[in-house]
């Protein structure tokens, strides 16, 4: 037994979970970048507003104090003042007027650009904001460490990571539950089929299965139906064949028994002729049984049709029909006109042979048989008429069933000829109609083929 090379359950889980992680990761990256940009803009705006406020306070203090000495503003109560804003206020001669803790030893270039910029101090990057008053007599320099922004970004990143991990775990559980629910229905159906006996071909239950699995189980039920139909057909076929073979075999056995007790060469020759007729009848029955079995639509691939002129195919058999009719004392009329249609030559020859043979066997001499073909309303047809006893209207549909023979028929037969004709016509998607023959006598069999 070949082991499965891959698991649909694991494939679905990996695909759906991978897609979930990819979508979440992409979304988280976009959100993180956008948050970084928004955070930077907010920090810059706060830095600018702080700078303007500090410069206003310094201008006001200088007007009130009027001094030039440097004023240090310590940051008391903070564990590490160097992690906060540093600022200096210088005059036009670059003399420091105000500064806070941390800005004592901070050396800044006098050519620092106005507005916002980046600068590096002792290997650390700082955000710098430079602002002059209106007469450009006071210069304010405010420094903000990037650690503020980095701390916020780190906390935001960790929160996203934790949320993502929880989301992936939840998605894994939901996806796994959903997949298991689908496969539970398949597993239940598989167990139901596995528990059946070979003769139990009932439909698989469709209750509670997902809509996506429904077509698969429906196809399995159709397959079971076809297998059930085939088994029933084979059982009926075997029973009917056994019943029909019993008669010729009994005749053969009787002729052999009588032949063994023959009292003269004349009697022996007579019984040998009867034995030959019984063997021929049994052989014909077996041949027709095998033909009918081969024509069963469940027994093999569909018939391959190709476009052929029906008149040309019938013309091949005219000479043989003439010889047979002459031997039986029958008149034959053949009227073949162009009739192109989609055919399978071998099976159609069999159809024509059965129709012609029936007409010859059941038409007493002197009788007339007409075989014709042509086109009517764009469709091709084949017609075989005779002047025999015909078939009553009530029996014209039943004669297509297997082993059905008309009561009072004077000719031996198997009752399979018209069944074979119907089966071949069905494989060509053709229709068959039975009607009264010429002058309301005999039988007319018409096979109409669909337009090519």
Beta strands, then each sheet from edge to edge (+ up, - down):
strand 1: 71-73
strand 2: 86-91
strand 3: 96-100
strand 4: 115-121
strand 5: 124-132
strand 6: 138-145
strand 7: 306-309
strand 8: 330-336
strand 9: 340-343
strand 10: 367-376
strand 11: 379-386
strand 12: 431-436
strand 13: 443-448
sheet 1: 1+ 3+ 2- 6+ 5- 4+
sheet 2: 7+ 9-
sheet 3: 8+ 10+ 11- 13+ 12-
end
